[in-house]
Amino acid sequence: MSGPEVLVIGGGPAGVSAALELARAGIDVTLCEQGPRLGGAIHRQPDDPTQSVHVPQSHKRRWQALSDALAGSTVKVLCRHMFAGIEATGAVLLEDRIHGRLVTRRPAALVLAMGAIERVAPVPGWQLPGVVTVGGLQVMMKSTGRAPDGDVLIAGSGPLLVALAAQMASLGNAPVAVLERSPRLVSLRVVASLLRAPAYLREAAGYLLTLVRSGTLPQRGVCVTAIAPKDGRLSVTVRDRAGRERRLLVDRVALHDGLLPNSNGTTTGQHGPFIVRAGDCREVLGGTAALADGRLGAQAVLAHLGQTAPANKGPAAIMARERQAQAALNTLFDYSGRDPAQLPDETVICRCEGRTLGQLRSMLSADDPVSAREIKLNGRFGMGSCQGRFCAEWVASFVASQRNGTPPQPSEIVGSRWPVKPVPISAFVTLPPSSPSE
């Protein structure tokens, strides 16, 4: 196959769907995944093939169909290839983890399908060892095929809490509690909206049935207010909607407050590739929408390359339906977290740099206004390896609560740099042989 190459970054449903659509149009397409196998967060399978994690049948059928189509396609798959960013010249950098080297490619187009970023609202003690994200714990569990050991508390807001809890229960270690911050209950209006996407209702029913059998139902209107070390474990203070507090002693805490599109990346130089984002990387709508969005992203690439994609309103209609269903779901959850102005000074707000709310308060108490750039460079908020992608939202929210004027936007704190990713020095020393696409 000759002609321009297209790189697809991310081996989840959106990336695989985009790669297949491009290959069907005769495009030379390479699918890159940083992990050992395709699947993404949704369809990740244990490293040991004898292990398994319970997932809904609809998920299994979806991934099997994608896998079968991929096996019969011309798509080149590169696993253990991490996307490291784009140089100012427009060159795409990939770390080949198999051979321990950095690879430079110059594709005509790039499809970024890297999934979503998990949100966690700051609470005192969230930086302690043993405190993880719900998504991170789920990835670990899917990779190992085993539930985490010890007593685990799941807290925050969103449907992912119930999914993780059910998967833990199916592997023999149900969480000690599932605390959903939002007190809202399912309304008839929400049910009516979800009836147009019944897969969500079936999936939720399956998870809840597993939790009923394990004796661990979610407690609504309860939130974590503080986490502290105690006797080698974690003492977690929780508060219900009536203001009553109690403490739980656990080994691990998994927190989650929704998902955000993974907007990692910047504009490239004038010679850079045409870039399209697809799936939860662009808009968080779940696995079904990711398939449709992957196809739409591929069609945008084909249009850029001067190819006419076949007229098909199916993907756009699916996106509209899934967007409506997700909007209905979102009304059930409270992703806001605590008012940052009410958090104590010792609360770490930037975990990469260990910067606290008290240090941010001190900066803002100066007579002269503090700019977003000064918050980052002088205060070191958002200067860590994540480049502010996990803390900038909360920093900006706190600044907004303290200022009468216009507060900074999270994007001003994040800036325009690619996130720092650890790449071994040997990857720069061991150069691969040149190829026509490099």
NULO-832248 format. One record per atom (N, C-alpha, C): residue in one letter; x, y, z. Coordinates in pm, whole numbers, plus 50000, padded with zeros to 5 digits. Atoms other than C-alpha are relative to their C-alpha. Layout:
N
AXYZ
...
This chain:
438
M500854988050000
M500005000050000
M500885012450000
S499214987850007
S501435033949904
S499125011950027
G500754987949973
G500425069749965
G500305005350137
P499714993749870
P500305091850275
P499664990750115
E500245008049881
E500555075350614
E499185008050100
V500754994249890
V498095082350894
V500314992250126
L499775006449870
L498975075251257
L498775001750086
V501084999549902
V496255066751506
V500614996750135
I499425001849867
I497275070551871
I498904995850097
G500975004949903
G495325049352118
G499274987849949
G500585012650045
G494145013252095
G498684996650063
G501345002349949
G490715017552252
G498994999749887
P501025001050106
P487385016452065
P500055011249898
A499964988950095
A487745051151910
A501184998449905
G498825001550084
G491285044451785
G499864988649900
V500175011450089
V490485010151642
V498955003149893
S501044996550095
S487295023151479
S500525009649892
A499434990550096
A489175052151318
A500964992949905
A499025007150083
A491965029351194
A499304991349897
L500735008650093
L489475005051038
L499355008149889
E500664991650100
E487575032950862
E501025005049898
L498954995250091
L490825046550715
L500514988849911
A499495011350078
A492025012250607
A499014995949892
R501025003550100
R488715005350432
R500055009549879
A499894990350109
A489365036750227
A501334998949926
G498745002150069
G492765023550120
G501175008150053
I498944991949942
I494855045450351
I501024991150072
D498935006649926
D498215033750487
D499935004950145
V500274995649863
V497365034950859
V500744991250100
T499305006849891
T499395025951168
T499335003650131
L500674998249871
L497685021251506
L501014997850111
C498995000449894
C499915028751808
C499334999450137
E500535001749865
E499165017352164
E501184998750096
Q498875000249908
Q501435023552462
Q500044987350085
G500045012149920
G500314991952644
G500404987649921
P499605012450067
P501124955552565
P498974994649903
R501055004950090
R497814950052386
R498935010849984
L501074990450025
L494854968952244
L498864997950099
G501185001149914
G491624975452432
G499645012950070
G500284987749929
G492005008652609
G499484997350140
A500495001549863
A490565014752955
A498744991550006
I501285007249997
I487175000152863
I500204985149979
H499895014150040
H488304967552703
H501334993750040
R498725005749954
R491584961352884
R499774985950056
Q500075013749952
Q492224924552955
Q501234997050086
P498865003449914
P494474908553220
P501214995449919
D498785004450066
D498104902453125
D500074984849994
D500055014649997
D497594866053225
D498704995549931
P501225003750073
P495144851052969
P499094990450076
T500865009149922
T493904825953229
T499125007750098
Q500794991749910
Q492514854753437
Q498925007449920
S501054992450067
S489354874153358
S499345009550099
V500744990249920
V487394904253483
V498605000949942
H501384999850046
H483614905053468
H499685013449934
V500474988050072
V482334929853208
V498674996549935
P501285002850065
P478884933653050
P500174993049866
Q499955007350126
Q478144910952755
Q500075009549879
S499964990550112
S477604941552535
S501425004849974
H498604996050017
H481214951952599
H500784989049930
K499285011250062
K482484917252507
K499684999149851
R500395001150141
R480514916352183
R500595011549919
R499464988450071
R481624951452087
R501484998149969
W498565001450020
W485304943752137
W500334988249910
Q499765011450087
Q485104909751968
Q499795003849855
A500264995650137
A483594925851659
A501155008749949
L498874991650040
L486374951951652
L501244991549976
S498815008550013
S489074925551704
S499964991849872
D500145007950122
D487724903851422
D500235008749876
A499824991150115
A487564933551184
A501455004249986
L498614995850004
L491064944351277
L500904988949946
A499195011350045
A492484909551219
A499924998249848
G500155001550144
G491144910150862
G500315012749922
S499734987250065
S492324945450784
S501485001649966
T498604996950034
T495534961250653
T500645009150104
V499474991049897
V496034981850971
V501264994050063
K498775004049930
K499574979651110
K499865004050147
V500174997549857
V499474976751490
V501375000050067
L498764998849924
L502364988651708
L499645001450148
C500194999149856
C501874980052075
C501335003550066
R498824995249925
R504294992652342
R500705011449927
H499484987850063
H504735024752144
H499275011950063
M500604988949929
M504115055352359
M500135013049920
F500014986950066
F503125088252199
F500615010250095
A499284990749913
A505555113952339
A499785014649965
G500274986150035
G504375145252159
G500375003149857
I499684995350134
I504995165951848
I501025011350012
E498984989550000
E508125186551787
E499485012549929
A500384987650067
A507945222551671
A500074998749848
T499915002250144
T508935209751326
T498834992149946
G501125008250043
G505845188051318
G500264985250004
A499695014349991
A507615154851371
A499304993750120
V500675007449894
V505645129651577
V501024990950068
L499045007949924
L507675113351854
L499304988150064
L500495012349939
L507035077251959
L501154993250072
E499005008049931
E508925058052223
E499694985249973
D500115014250026
D509425022452097
D500534992750123
R499595006249874
R509445004252431
R500504985749981
I499505013450027
I510224970752271
I501525000449977
H498584998950035
H513594981952131
H500715010950078
G499384989749919
G514195010452376
G500575011549919
R499514989150084
R514475038152121
R498875009849970
L500964989750038
L512765070152012
L499854999949849
V500305000650143
V511075068851672
V499355013149957
T500574987850056
T510285099551461
T499224996649875
R500835002450118
R507435097951213
R499455013449950
R500594987950059
R506045124050975
R498774996149918
P501225004050070
P502515112950893
P499305012049939
A500804989350059
A500155132850677
A498905004450095
A501074996749905
A497555131350953
A500174991550125
L499875006549870
L497305121451317
L498634999850066
V501255001449925
V494225108051498
V500364997150145
L499745001849857
L494475112351875
L498754994250064
A501125006949934
A492225087352054
A500514994550132
M499275003749878
M493885087252395
M499114999250124
G500885001649886
G490795084952614
G499845012650082
A500334988649914
A489725107352900
A501005001550113
I499234997449878
I491415122653204
I499044999250118
E500845001549882
E490035113653543
E500135012150092
R500024988749906
R489015141553781
R499894994650143
V500145002849857
V489485139954157
V500005013350072
A500094987449925
A488325168654378
A500914999350122
P499065000349887
P490945178154641
P499294998450134
V500395001149860
V490415167155000
V501294998650081
P498805001849919
P492915168355286
P500424985350006
G499485013549994
G495085137255261
G499904992249871
W500155007450126
W494335128054898
W501334996549936
Q498685002950056
Q498075127654826
Q500714988550071
L499355010349919
L498815100055080
L500154986849923
P499915013550059
P500085065454977
P498774991950035
G501215007849979
G497145042254938
G498755006849949
V501124992750061
V494875069254790
V500235000249849
V499875001250145
V494305062454421
V498725005149934
T501234996750072
T491795071154151
T499234987149972
V500835011650032
V488895047954076
V500434994049866
G499565005050130
G490015045753713
G501334992950007
G498705006349986
G493575037953812
G499914986350065
L500185012949932
L492445010354047
L499344990049905
Q500665008950094
Q490204996153776
Q500994994749895
V498995004250097
V493084995353526
V500914989450062
M499155009649932
M495284977453781
M499294986650014
M500765012149980
M492534952353851
M499804992549869
K500185006550129
K491864945753483
K501314994149949
S498705005050046
S495594941353416
S500414987350073
T499585011549920
T496134916453698
T498964989050006
G501065009949987
G492754899153692
G499664996950144
R500255002349857
R492644902154072
R499485012850064
A500454988549922
A490814924954313
A501125004450092
P498974995549905
P493044946754533
P499794993850136
D500085005949867
D493854932354872
D499535010350103
G500354991349887
G492564946555200
G498655006549986
D501274992649997
D489694969755283
D500115012249910
V499974989250099
V488924993854999
V498735008350013
L501134990750000
L486685024655018
L499965007149866
I500204993150128
I485275039054693
I499115012150026
A500754987849968
A484075075154706
A500145010449889
G500004989250099
G483245105454493
G498655000849933
S501264999150073
S480635107754221
S500164994949859
G499995004550137
G479795091053895
G499734985149987
P500325014150022
P478775057653742
P501194990650011
L498815008549992
L482365045053744
L500194994050139
L499905005349864
L482115040354123
L499304986450009
V500795012449993
V479425013754083
V500644989149914
A499375009850088
A481224996853793
A501204993550069
L498825005549931
L484464993053992
L499574991250117
A500445007649884
A482624981254302
A499474986349959
A500555012850047
A480774954254106
A501104990849950
Q498905008250050
Q483954942453937
Q500854994650115
M499305004949882
M485704940254274
M499224988750067
A500845010249936
A482784920554417
A500054987049922
S499975012250082
S482844896354123
S501334992750012
L498695006349982
L486544889954194
L500254996050146
G499905005549866
G485874881754558
G500385009650110
N499694990449894
N486694913854747
N499195012849978
A500864988350013
A483774938054753
A500545011350088
P499534988849917
P484614973154882
P499225000850131
V500684998749870
V483784981355244
V498835009849989
A501104990550022
A481605010155118
A500195007049867
V500004991750121
V480675029654806
V499235012750034
L500604987449956
L480005066154887
L499805009249880
E500364990950109
E478205086554620
E499635013550059
R500234986849942
R478335123654699
R498615005449971
S501274994050039
S475205133054509
S498834993050068
P501195006249940
P471905127554693
P498884997749900
R501095000550097
R469905128854370
R499604985549970
L500525013050038
L467715099254281
L499565000549854
V500405000850141
V466675087253937
V498575005249984
S501334994450025
S463755107753809
S499394993449877
L500695005650116
L461145097053556
L500505006349870
R499494993150119
R462505122853315
R501324993849954
V498725006150034
V465985107353333
V499784986049944
V500295013450049
V464585072253291
V499485000549857
A500554998750135
A462645083852985
A501125002749899
S498874997150090
S465865097452832
S500864987549980
L499145011750010
L467795065752910
L499334988449927
L500695010650074
L465115043652756
L500375000349852
R499564999250139
R466375056352421
R501384993649983
A498705006950003
A469735040452512
A499964989250108
P500245009949895
P468685009152704
P501244992650047
A498775006949958
A472224995252716
A500505005350134
Y499564994249873
Y472975019553001
Y499214994150116
L500845005449894
L470045006753205
L500354985450028
R499645014049980
R470994970353147
R501344998750071
E498685000549937
E474594976953241
E499915003750148
A500154995849860
A473624995653559
A499304989450082
A500745010449928
A471154968353656
A500904988250032
G499095011049976
G473844941953618
G500985002950112
Y499074996249894
Y476284960853837
Y499305000250136
L500724998949873
L473664967954104
L499594986350053
L500355013649957
L472554931554111
L501214993250065
T498795005649940
T476154921154178
T500255005850138
L499784993649870
L476384946454462
L498964995750102
V501045005049908
V473074934854612
V500424986450055
R499575013249957
R474424899454624
R501185000650096
S498824998849912
S477624911454791
S499685007850127
G500384992249883
G475734933255042
G500645013750007
T499334986850003
T477444965454930
T499285009249903
L500724990450084
L474974990854794
L500575014050019
P499494986349986
P476065026954723
P499195008050103
Q500644990949905
Q475305052254998
Q500025013949937
R500094987150069
R474065084654841
R500005011450102
G499954988349914
G474635119254984
G501074999250106
V498905001549903
V477845108855165
V501315003149929
C498744996050064
C481265123755095
C501174998650098
V498765000349922
V484855121155216
V500435014350027
T499554986549965
T486035152155403
T501475000650039
A498585000049963
A489525141455515
A500514985650003
I499325012949993
I492015112855496
I501305002150078
A498804998649917
A494795107355751
A500604986150026
P499385013049969
P497345079655821
P499724996150145
K500225004949864
K496655057756125
K500414985350008
D499565013749974
D498535026656238
D500254992349871
G499695006750126
G499725018755886
G498834998949905
R501185000350085
R496235022955741
R499535014449976
L500554986750029
L494015052155638
L498715002050078
S501224996249929
S491475068855865
S499275010349915
V500754991650093
V488775084155645
V498795005950071
T501164993149942
T486335110255776
T498975002249891
V501084998350098
V482995109555594
V498845007250065
R501124992049951
R479955131955625
R498774997449915
D501225002150077
D476345125555528
D499295013349978
R500694987650038
R473825150855399
R499445007450121
A500494993549878
A472605157855757
A501145006150081
G498864994449930
G476125168155859
G500634990850102
R499435009649905
R476835137056069
R501314994449946
E498705005050040
E480435125456061
E500304986550066
R499495012549944
R481995091256113
R501344997049934
R498695003450052
R485375075356051
R500074985349962
L499805013650047
L486305044555854
L501504997449993
L498605003850006
L489635026355885
L500174989849888
V499875008550119
V490685011455551
V501464999249957
D498645001450054
D493765000655356
D500225008449875
R499874992650126
R493025019255034
R498745008049976
V501134991450036
V490815047754914
V500085002849851
A500074997050143
A489715051454552
A499025011549980
L500804988050018
L488415086054457
L499745002549852
H500374997250140
H486645097954142
H498935010849997
D500994989250016
D484765129254034
D499785003149853
G500314998050140
G483985124053669
G501234999349911
L498955000850102
L486025125153349
L500015012749917
L499854988750091
L487355152353121
L500664995249871
P499295003550123
P488445150452756
P501515001850019
N498544999249991
N492175144152726
N500505009949895
S499604989550094
S493235176852569
S501515001649992
N498534999450010
N496945168852592
N500405003649858
G499534996550134
G498735184952304
G499845014749971
T500034986050038
T499305218252140
T499905000949849
T499924998050143
T499155233451799
T501444997649956
T498675003050051
T502085223151584
T500465011049907
G499474990550095
G504305242251348
G499254999149868
Q500734999550127
Q503185250450995
Q500184987349918
H499765012350074
H504635217750871
H499494987750075
G500475011249921
G502885196251131
G498884992549931
P501075007950060
P500365168951053
P498635005850031
F501394996849974
F496645174251030
F499574991550119
I500325007049876
I495285165051376
I498504999550022
V501405002049964
V491895150651469
V499964992650133
R500225007349875
R490755140251817
R498704992149989
A501185008650011
A488265111951857
A499734992950131
G500375007349880
G486365094252133
G500035008750123
D499994992549874
D486625104152498
D501135010150005
C498944990050012
C489795122952405
C499435013549957
R500644987750050
R487505148352237
R498765003750080
E501244997749926
E484175144352419
E499664987150074
V500235012049918
V483435120452705
V498564995449987
L501355005250023
L480455100052590
L499934984850013
G500045014449981
G481455063752651
G500354992049877
G499505009150101
G482295033252443
G499224999949870
T500815000350122
T479385033052197
T500245012549916
A499734987550072
A479925069452106
A501425000249946
A498615000250045
A483685063352079
A500134993149865
L499985006750130
L483085038951793
L499565009349889
A500534990850101
A481005064451605
A500945011849978
D499124988350011
D483385093151681
D501304996349930
G498825004550072
G486335072651559
G499785000249850
R500324999650143
R484615068851224
R499915014349949
L500104985950042
L483815106051212
L501385006449990
G498654994850007
G487435114351290
G500724995349875
A499385005450121
A488595091551011
A499465006949875
Q500594993350115
Q486165107850770
Q500555014249984
A499394986750008
A487615141950859
A501404999249941
V498675002050058
V491085128650776
V499904997549851
L500175002950143
L489865114750445
L499675012749922
A500334987450067
A488355148550357
A501245008749986
H498774992250006
H491675165350441
H500934994749892
L499115006150100
L493505140850215
L499405000349860
G500614998750132
G491115148549931
G499184988249956
Q500835011550034
Q489155116149947
Q498575002650048
T501404998349965
T485385116049951
T499524987750075
A500505011249920
A484065094550232
A498554997249960
P501415003350034
P480795075850162
P499055006850097
A500994993149917
A477765094850286
A499384990050098
N500535009049897
N476685079050614
N499625008450121
K500474992149887
K474545096650874
K499974992050130
G500075008649882
G474785067051112
G500855004850116
P499164995549887
P477785078951322
P499515012850065
A500494987349943
A476375114051364
A498734997850081
A501245002849926
A472995100051471
A500314993050132
I499605006849877
I474685077151724
I500575010050100
M499424989949911
M476655106351864
M498915008550064
A501084991849946
A473475126951905
A499234992450107
R500735008249903
R471715098352085
R500824998150127
E499155002249883
E474665091252315
E500225012950079
R499834987049933
R475115128252391
R498785002950088
Q501234997949924
Q471495129952504
Q499974990850122
A499995009549889
A471885098652719
A501005004250108
Q499004995649903
Q475055111652884
Q499545012550074
A500524988049933
A473405145152955
A499004996150109
A500965004749900
A470615126453135
A500724993750119
L499225006349892
L473135105753333
L500675010450088
N499254989949924
N475095136553435
N499145007550100
T500874993149904
T472055151253609
T499904992350132
L500095008249880
L472285122653861
L501195001750093
F498764999949924
F475765131353984
F500485014150030
D499444987249957
D477545159454167
D501514998849995
Y498565001150019
Y481085162554036
Y500795011750059
S499364987449962
S481825195854201
S501004998650112
G499125000949885
G483505184354521
G499705011150100
R500204989649900
R483855207054822
R500415013649946
D499594986450034
D484075244654789
D501465001750040
P498594999049965
P487855250154769
P500295010650105
A499784989549900
A487515281554983
A499804994750141
Q500275005649868
Q486355259255272
Q501044989650041
L498985010049969
L489355235655257
L501085006150089
P498944994749913
P492085239355524
P501295002749923
D498774995850066
D495445254855439
D500924988449963
E499065010950025
E497325221755459
E499584990849886
T500455008450111
T495295206755175
T500935001549881
V499174999850120
V497635197454890
V499085001649880
I500844997850117
I496165210954569
I500734996149871
C499185004550113
C499055203554328
C500844988350050
R499355011949945
R500115167854399
R501394997749942
C498685002050061
C503035167154154
C501085007650077
E499024991349934
E504795195854334
E499785001050150
G500284999449857
G503225191354678
G499615013950048
R500354986249964
R501905227254677
R498625000150066
T501225000049919
T499195235054931
T499125012149972
L500954989050012
L496145257054941
L500475012050081
G499474988949920
G497795277655215
G501045007949924
Q499004992950080
Q500685285854982
Q499355008149889
L500714992350102
L498235296554713
L499315012050063
R500634988749930
R496335317854964
R501025010950028
S498954990249970
S499615334555061
S500365008149876
M499704992850125
M500375343254698
M498915010249968
L501124991350037
L496915358054648
L499795011550098
S500184989449901
S497135379154964
S500905012149974
A499124988850033
A499815401254807
A499195011849948
D500704987950044
D498865437154727
D499825000449849
D500084999850147
D499635433454357
D499284987649949
P500675011750058
P497425410854145
P501014989749949
V499135010950043
V498955377054064
V499444994149872
S500465005350128
S498765364853705
S500064984750002
A499965014550012
A498215329053594
A501424995149979
R498615003950025
R501815327753474
R500825000250129
E499294999349873
E503085338653816
E499584988650093
I500485011349919
I500905312353986
I500764987349963
K499305012050046
K502615286053773
K501515000950023
L498544999249994
L506205298553758
L500525003050140
N499524996549866
N506575314254102
N499414990850108
G500635008649900
G504085293254295
G500194985349973
R499765013950043
R504925261054101
R498724991749999
F501245007350019
F501265251954072
F499884996549852
G500075004450139
G500925231253755
G501354998649934
M498665001250058
M504705228353710
M500504985750000
G499555013949990
G504875190753772
G499864992549869
S499985008150121
S504895162053528
S498685000149925
C501294999850071
C501155164653451
C499745013549935
Q500134986750059
Q501665201353351
Q498655006650030
G501214993349956
G498605212253546
G498714993949953
R501235005750056
R496165189253374
R499114993750106
F500825005449892
F494985175353708
F499695010350108
C500234990449892
C495245205853934
C499545013749953
A500294986450046
A494715236453713
A498545003850021
E501434997349982
E490935233453733
E499725004650143
W500264996949860
W491025234354113
W500725012850044
V499304987449972
V493635262154130
V499185011849950
A500804989250057
A491535283753899
A498715002150079
S501244999049922
S488405275854102
S500235007250131
F499724993249874
F490035286954424
F500305014849977
V499704986050030
V491415318754268
V498705007649974
A501294993750030
A487895326354140
A499245003150128
S500734997749875
S486525323154495
S500625011350083
Q499304989949923
Q489075348454622
Q500055013649931
R499854987850079
R488945374854347
R498655005849962
N501174993250055
N486405400454245
N500125001749850
G499774998250143
G488025404653905
G499894987049924
T500075011850086
T488375380053620
T501064989850043
P499035010249959
P489995347753744
P500664993749878
P499365006750114
P492425328153525
P499214987749957
Q500565012450051
Q491195300153306
Q501004988650022
P499055011249984
P492675265353364
P501004999349886
S499105000750115
S494135267253012
S501175009650013
E498914990549979
E496185297753116
E501064994450092
I499045006149908
I497795277853396
I500694988249934
V499435011650068
V498295246653186
V501035004549896
G499084995550104
G499935266352904
G499884991649875
S500055006650131
S500815251252568
S501134990049982
R498965010150009
R503325224052647
R499414986050002
W500395014049988
W503005186952591
W500324995350140
P499715005249867
P502805168152921
P501354993050004
V498725006849984
V506145155653052
V499754985050015
K500115014549989
K506505118152999
K501414994250016
P498665005649980
P509415097253127
P500454991749882
V499405007450110
V511555085652836
V501464997550037
P498625002849961
P514875067852910
P500995006649906
I498964993750082
I518055084752789
I500434990849887
S499585009650103
S518905052952600
S499125000849876
A500894999050115
A515885059052377
A500465010849903
F499484989450086
F517565090552246
F501334996049938
V498675004150048
V520945073652204
V499884989449892
T500185010950094
T519715042652020
T499045004449891
L500854995050106
L518435056151692
L499614988849906
P500445010550093
P516345034351461
P500505002949858
P499684997450141
P517205029651092
P498965009049938
S500944990750063
S515625055950871
S499014992449914
S501035005950086
S512445048350682
S499345011249923
P500614989450082
P510455067050416
P499075009050078
S500974991949926
S507955079250677
S500675008450107
E499314992649892
E510625094150907
E500765011749942
